[in-house]
Amino acid sequence: MHCLFVGAGSIAGAYADGLDGSRLDPAGVCDLDADRAETLAARLGCPSFSDLDAALSAVEAPLVVNLTSHRAHASVTRTALSAGRHVYSQKPLALSAETAIDLVETAEDRGLALGCAPESPQGPSQRRAAGLLADGRLGAVRLGYAHAHVGRVTDWHDGPESFLEIGPLYDGGVYPLTLLVSWFGPVSRVRVADALSPWPERESRRPSVPSHVEATLSFADGPTVRLTASFYAPHRAREFYGLELHGDDGSLYLEGSGAMDTDEDDLRFGRLGREYTSVPPQWPTDPARYIDGPDRLAASVEAGAPERATGRRGAHVVAVCNAIETAADSGGPVPVADVGAAADRHVPPVGAAPTSGGRPDERSALRLPAVGFGCSRYRDGTYVDRRESIETALDAGYRLFDGAELYGNEHRIGDLLAAPGAPDREAVFLVGKVWRTNHRREHLLAACEGSLSELGIDAFDCYALHWPGAWAHRGPLERLADLPAEEAERLAFPETDDGDPETAPIALADAWRNLERVHERGWARTLGICNVSREQVETVLEAGTIDPALVSVERHPYRPRPELVEFCHERGIRVVAHAPLSAPGLLEEPVLAEIGAEYGLSPAGVVVAWNRSEGVVPIPSSTTTEHVVANLAAGATRLAERDRERIASLADPGFER
């Protein structure tokens, strides 16, 4: 779609940087400064203008991208709308609510699209934060603190005059306000506000309005938030655009409400009574671009449904800023009119990562989070309590938990899932596994029913055979973690008089058909099988009426299992890699360190990313917070084919394929 850039200042260059790959084609640049317009137009390969009416007459461009100075936004938008053009405006939409609302109504009356920056709700960190809210992690959110420390614009901007005329609310305050309105809906009133004018005496260029504003806002459907917007607090202060929200069950801290890129520490969650844990991205994320807003607006026009949601939201944000100024003069409270601000609540929960990589039959396969968490208690030859690490994994954003009857800690996981600050049940994918001493039908059903009771859930997302071969039954395996190790071993690992495992005459095909009874009773949404070969998967496919949705096997670079993985993927069966980091010596491999240096990953992170790059879901198990977070974050990286080939060279012929 052809577009006309109106305004050729520094922000226009940032918008222009993203044009490649967008649906927008610059047809002209207009700026009162003819030289500045000509410079940008030469870069974009289009004509330049210094008069807006002339540009609108000469250029066939359905969309105007309004990048003028703050005070000029409203008049330029009005002129463009009057000329029948769709408009995307840099923030703010206007400086008065009355004008902003009139612009929205004009666009609606003419059937035109009207969008407004900032697009902060679409940033990668901001979407993860929205996912935490959608997950129910914070419970009812009642308090918040938002900062917009824009800093001394006279120090860092070439043309600070426009900023000094309008103040920090309309330039910086709009970032957290836009984000909060998108999450919680409109602000109902400004409870109290204050405005100050701190400024260095030595500085000749001074704001013509207060340089520091603080206000307490009540949202109609959400928290009370204290907002601070400042031209005095340094631009690179700790709270540049920081946002924190506090609820009944937990808190979140977002490093930057207006950030366009993301890092694993940019979002942190603190469950009630626990330290904050980083919530890293779980799938590849591209930085937000300035051009994304106009690009989405153009898409709505092409679809025949010109969008005005961000324009309405921008109008409400202007109304909030106006009310803050009024409250600062009068002391408050001041009501804020709801101008139909739209809430962008259509964001995926934290764990609902898009599946990707390596699976020919992706549409029919089970959708799983990028990385899962193993809940086994057996580590380095001993049994350990996993409560703390599982709780940390929940806080970090893991949403696939691999449990088992054998681990004996299902009741503890159930306690964590029921505790305040836990994610909603539907946001978590729970895998359960029946131990091999319970393959007989009555034992298997009793085991599943007991596990469901311990977890406090109605059904597993996937219930699986832990191993294909059956062992002799020695009694129910109830809360093995609470039993002395010797008693737990006796029940779970039956032996003959010769010290060999005591098997049971239950064929894999029969065990699978017994497992299907679990599905028939509604106790599991899908079924799976673990620690199998390709031939054993074929046996299950032939024997049953329900195909496995998930196959879990030991998989790491020494044992990549390519034939099994390909076989499963061709049939829409998801492959889960347990023990992906546990092979002796694996994490000391030089090739993993070399690849990690290229991607900013540890050797463990490379192995996690390698699995994800090949469409396999790894379920690492760690007991340290640093490793729990780093393993999850590594799932956001996809390795190039050349690097996966280097890892393939580590395959050990000594391992069974």
N, C-alpha and C positions, 0 to 999 in steps of 0.2 A: 504494500500500500504506500502510495506517495505521501510524504509528510512535509510540512513546512516548519523549520526551526525558527522560532521567534525569540531572540535573545542569543547572543554569541559569547557570553562570558565564560568563566572557567568551568561552571557546571555543565555548560553545553558540550564542552570537550569530553566530559565524563559520560554524557549520554551518547555522544557520537562514537565513543570507544566500543560500544556494544552493538553497533548497527549490523556488523557482519554476523550472519546467522539469524537475524531477526527477519520479520516480514515487512519491515519498514525500509523505504527507499527515499532518501532526502531529495526533495525537488527544489528546495530553495532555503536560503538563510536570510533572516531579516534582523537588523539591529540598528538603533539610532546612531551608533558609531559605525560609519560606513567601512572604515578600515578593518574593524574587528569582524564585521559581517563578511567582508571579502576574504579575510584570512581563513575563517572556518569554511566558507563556501568553496574555496580553492582546495582545501583538504578533502571535502566531500564530493567535489566534482559537480557542483550545481551553481546556479546563479545567485547573486547576492542583492539585497535590497536594504534601503534605509528608511523606507516608508511602508507601514503595515498595509494600508489600503492598496497601495500599488502592488505589493507582494501578493495579496489575496486575489487581485484582479489578474495578475500575470501567471500565477502558478496553479495548475490543476492538482491540488493536494487535498484529499478529504480530511486529513488530520493535521491539526496544528499542535505542535509541542511547545508549550509556553514556558520559556526559561528566562523570563525577564526578571527585573528586580522585584523585591517583595511587594512594594506599593503598586507596581504596574500590573501585577497578575490579574486582578479583577477586570480592569479596563481592557486589557488585551483579550482575555477570555470572552468578554461580552462582545467585542468587535468580531471575533472569530465565529462565535455562535450566531451572531446576526447575519454573518455571511454564509451561514449554512454549513459550517465546518465542525466536525467533532474536535474536542479539545482535551488534551492532557496537560495539566498545570503543575508546575513545581510548587512546593508548599511555600506559604499557605494559600488556600484557594482565594481568600480575600482577607481584609483586615477587620471587617465588621460582619456579624452574623446575618444581618439583614441583607447585605450585598451578596454574601455567599449563598443564602437560601434562594435569593432571586435568580442567581446563576443556575442553580440546580433546576428550578422551576422552568426557566427559559429552555434549558436543554431538554427537559421532559416534554414541554409543549411543542418543541420542534422535532422531537424524535431523534435527538442527537446524543451521542455518547459524551460523558464528562467524567474525567478521571483526575485524581489529585494525589501527588506524593505527600508523605513518604509511603513507600511500600514495605514498611518495616515488618508487618505480619508475615510477609513472604520470605523473610530471611531464614537461613538454615537453622541458626540457634533459636530464633523466635518460634519456629515451627516445632522444634523439639520441646520448648517450654509449653507451647499450646498442647502438645501431646501429653505432657505430665498432667495438665489440668483436665484433659479429656479422660485420662486414665483414672481420675479420682484420687490421685496421690495426696493432694493437699487437704482433701475434705472441703468443707465450706471455707472459702477464702474471705477473711475479714479485715486484714490490714495489709497495706503495701507502702513502699517507699520508692520513689522514682526521682532520678537525677538527670539533669541536662546541663552539664557544665560546659557550655560552649567555649568559654575562655575569652581572652582578650583578642577580639577579632582584629584589632589594630596591629597585633603582633604577627598574625598568621594569614591574613587575607589581603590580597592586593587592592581590593575595592571595598573597604569596610563600611562605607557610608550608608548603604542600604540596610545593613545590619543595625547600625547605631540608631537609625531612625525608628525601627520597629521593636527592638528589644529582644531579650532571650526567649520569651514565651513563644513567639510566632516563628522563631527560627529553630531553637533547640527543643523547647517544650513539646512541640508537636510530635516528636518521635515517640516518647513514652506514652503520650496521650493517645496517639493513633493505635498503638499496640494494645493498650488497656481497653479502649473502646471496642476494638475488634474482638476482644476476649469476653468482656463483661457487659457490652452494650453501653447505652448512653450514661453520661454523668447527670445525676438528678439535681445536684446543687453543689455550690462552693460553700463549705461550712465557714471557713475563715481564710483570709489571705493578708499578705503584707508585701510591700514593695520598697526596696532600698536602692540607693544610688552610690555604692562604694566605687571609687575610681581613683587612680593615682593622680595626685595634683600635678605631676610633671607632664602628664599626657594632654596635649592640646586637642586631639580629636576625642570627643566625649559623646556618650549616648545622650540622645535628647529625650529618652524615656528611662524609667528605672532599669538599672543594670542587673539587679538581683531580685527575684520574685519567689515567694514561697506561698503555697496554698494547700489546704486540706479539702479533698474532693470526696463526695459520696456518690458511688455508682448505684444506679437503680437496681441492678442485678449483680451485686458483688461487693467488693471491699470498700473501705475508706482508705484513701491513698494520700500520702503527703508528697507533693511535687515541689521540687526545687529546680529553678531554671536560672542560669547565671552567666553573665558575660565577665564577671569578676573572677570567679573560681577558675583556675587554670584549665586550658583546653585539654591537657593530658593528665588531669587529676584522676585519682583512683575511681571516682564515681562519674566519669565523663558522661556515660549514658546508662549507668547501672540501674537495675530494677530488682527489687526483692518483694516477694509476696509471702504472706504468712496465713496458714489455714489451721483448722482444728487439728489436722493430723500431720502436717508437715509444712516445710517452707522451700521456696526455690530462690535462687539468686541467678540473674541473667547478667552477664558481663556488659553487654551493650544492647539496649533496646533498639538502636538504629544500625547495629552492625550488619555488614553485608557478607562477610565471610564467617567462618566458624572454626573453633578449635575444641579439643576434647574437654578443656576446662572452662569453656565459656558458659556452661550451664551446670549448676550444682543443685542437688536436692538434699534436704535434711529432714529425715523422719523425726517425729517428736521424740526427744530424748537421745538422738544420735547425732554424730558429727555429719557435716555436709559431705556428700559423695559426688564426684564428677559424673555427669551423664553425657557420655560422648556420642557422636553420630554413629549410627550402626550401618549405614549404607553410603555409597558415594554421594557427595553433595557438592554442587557447583555454587560458587558465590553468587549472591543476588547481584543484578546489574541495574544501573539506572534506567536503561532502555526497556527493562522487563515490563514496567507499568504501561508505557505507551504501546508496547507490543501486545500485551493482553487486551488493552482497549481496542486495538485494531482488530484483533481476533473476534471480539464481540461484535464489531461492526460487520465484518465479513460473514459472521454467522446469522446476521439479520436481527440481532438482539442487542442494540447499542447499550452498553453498560454505564450505569451512573452510581454504582454502590460506593466506590471510593470517593466520588464527588460529594455524595450525601454525608459520608463519614467526615470528609474534610470540612464540610460546612458545620457539622456538629463540633468538631475540634475548635474551629474559629469561635463558635458560640461559647465554648468552655473558656477559651482565652479571654474573651470579652467579659465573661462573668467574673473571672479571677481579677481582672483590672477593676471592675466595679466593687468587688468585695475588698480589694486593697484600699480603695478610697473610703468605703463605708464601714469596713470591719466584717461584713457578712452577717448572716448567711445570704446567699444570692441564688435563686433557682436558675437552672439551665434548661432551656427549651430542647425537647427531643425533636430533631429535624429529620428523623427517619434514618439515623446512622445505622449502617448494616454491620452485622457482626460476622467476621470471617471464621466461622467455627468448623469449616470443612477441612480439618486437618487429621492425619492419621494418628492413632495412639503411638506412643513411643516404640512399641514392639512390632508395629505393623509395617515392617520394612518390606519394600517391594522385592520379590524374589528375582534372582537374576543369575545368569551364567551357566552355560554348559549343558542345559537340559533341552533336548529336542522337543519334548512334549510338555512344555512349560504350562500350557493353559489347563491341562487336566490334572496337574500334580498339586499336592498339598502345599498351601502357602505357609511358610514358616518364617520366624524371625531370622535375621542374618547369622547370629551366633547364639548358641544355647549354653546353659550352665550345668555341669555335671555335679550331682549331689552325693556321689559315693563317699562313704566314710573311710574307705581303705586307701591309705596313702603311705608310700614308702615302708611297707611291711607292717604298719600299725593302723589301728582304728582311731579316728579323730572325730571330735565334735564339730559339725559343719554349720551350726546355727549362725554364727557370726558371719561367715563368708557367704552363706545363702542370703542373709539379710542385706549384706553389702551389695550382692549381685542384684537383688530386687531394687535397691535404691539407685544403682548405676543404670538401670534400664533393661537388664536382661528380662526376656519375656518367654523364653523356652527353658523349662526346668526338667532335667532328666532324672526322675526318681525311680525307685525300685523297692519292692518288698524286702530284698536282701539287705538294703542299706539300713533298715530299721529306724529311720528318722522321719518317716512320713508324718507322724503326729506333730513333730517340730515344724516341718514345713507348713502343715495345716495351721498351726498357731500363728506363724508369720503371715500367712495369707489372710487370716482373719483379723490381724492387728490393725489399729488405726494407721493410715498412711500406706497400706498395701494397695496395689493396683486392683482395679475391678477384675472379677473372675474372668470375664470374656476377653480381657487384654492379655491373659497369660495362657500359654500353651503348655499343658502338663502331660508328661509322658510317664506312664507307670509300667512296671515289668513284673511278671509273675516269675518266681524262682523255679528252678528246674525240678525241685522236689514236689511241686504242686501241679504237674501236668495232667493228672487224672481229673476228669470233669468236675466232680464234686469238690475236690481240693482247689481247683483253679477258680471256680466260682466263689468259693468261700474266701480265697485269698484276695480276689478283686473287690468283693464287698467289704472286706476288712480294710483294705487300702483306701477305698473311697471314704469310709467312716473316719479313718485316721486323718485324712486330708480335709475332711469337711466339705466335700464336693459331691455333686450328683453324678458326674461322668468325667472320665478321662478324655482328653483330646486325642490321645493315642494310648492304647494298652497293648503290650507286646510280650512275646516269649523272650525271656532273658537269654536263654540258650536253646539250641534246637534239641539237644539230647536230654532225656529224663533220668532223674535219680530217684532213689528210694525215698518215700515219705517218712519223716521221723516226727511229725507233729506240726501244728500251726506255727508260723514264723511271726509271732506277735512282738513288736517293739524290740527287735534284736539289739538295738543300740543300748537298751537299758539292762540287757542280760550280761552276766560275766562272759568274757570272750570265749572261754572253754565251752560253755553251754551253747552259745550262739553257733560256734563251729560245729558242735555235735548235731544240731538240728539242721543246719544249712549244708554241711558237707559230710553226708553219711559215708562210712567206710565199711568195707568187708573186714573179716578177721585178718586178712593179709595187708590191710592198709590201703587197698585200692578203692576208688570211688564205687559205691554200690549203686548200680544202675537200676532202672525200672523198665519193664517191657512195654513202653508206650512210644509208638512210632511218631515221627515228626508230623506226618499227615493227620494222625489222630489227635495229636496235641493241638494242631491248628484248628481242626474242626471243633475241638473243645473251646478254643479261644473264641471262635465265632459265636458261641452262646452268650458271651459277654456283650458283644455288639447287639445281638437280638434282644437282650434285656434293656438296652439303652444305657449301659454302663460305660460305653466307650464310643466316641464318634468315629474313630478309625482304629485299625489294627496294625501291628507291626511285628517285626522279628529282628533279633539281634545276633551278632556273632555267627553269621552264616556264610556259606559259600554260594557261588552262583547256582550250583546244582541243587542246593537246599532251597533256594528261593524258587527255582523251577518246580520243586516238589510241592511247595505250598501253593503255587499258582495252579498246579494241576489238581490238587486235592480239594481245595476249598471252593466255596461259592462267593467268598469275599476276598478280593485281592489285598495284599499288604499295601498300605499307603506309605510306609516308612520302613527302611532297613538301616539298622545301626550296626556299624562294624568299626573295629580298630583301623584307623587310617592315618597315616603320616607319610612323610617323604620316603622313609625306608620301605613302607608298605602301602603304595598308592592304590592298589586294587583296581586298576583301570578297566579290566574286563567286567568286573562286578558293577562298577559305577556306571559304565556305559549301558550294560544290560538293564539296570534299574531305570536309568534316565529314559531309555527308549520306551519304557512301559509306564512312564509317569509316576514312578516310585521315587520318593525323596530318599536321599542317602544322608545319614548323620554319621559324623566321624567322632567316635568316642576315643579318649586317650590320645588326642592328636599331638600332644607335646611330651609324652611320657617315655618314648623310646630312649634307652640309654645312649648318651653321647650325641643325640640329635641336635640339641641346641648349641653344641660346640662346633658344628659344621661350618667351615669358613665360607662356603657358598651362601649360606643363610645370612651370615654377617655382612657379606658383600652386597647382597640384594637389599638387605635391611638398610644399609647406608644410603642407598639410592632412594628409598621410599620413606625414610625417617621412621623405620620400624625396628624393633628388637628381633632376634631370631625367632622367638616365639610368635611375635606378631606376623612375621613372614609366613609361618606355617598356617596361622589362622587365615591370613589373606589368600594364601594358595588354595586352601579348601574352598573358600568363598568364590574365588575366581573360577573354580571348576564346578560350581553349582552344588557343592557339598556343604552342609551345615556343621561346623565344628562345635563341639561342646567341651571346651577346656574346663578344667577344674582347678581352682586356685584358692588359697587361704589367706592371701595378702591383698589388701585393698589396691595397692599399686598395680598388681598383676591382673586383678579382677577387672579394673577399669581399662587397662591397656589392651587386654585380650578382646574386650568388646569393641574398643575403638578400632582395632586392626581390621575388624570386619567391614569397615567402610572403604578399604583399599582393594582395588583390583589390580592384579599383577599382569604385566604385558606377557604375551605368549613366549617371547624369548626367555623371560625369567622363569616361567613355568617349565620350560624345557630344561633349563639349568637345574631346577629342583628335581625334575624327573630323573636326572643322571644319578641321584642319590639312592634310587631304588636298590634294595639289597636282595640279590637272588636267594639268599638264605631264608627270607620270609616267604611263607606260603602266599601264593597269589589268590 
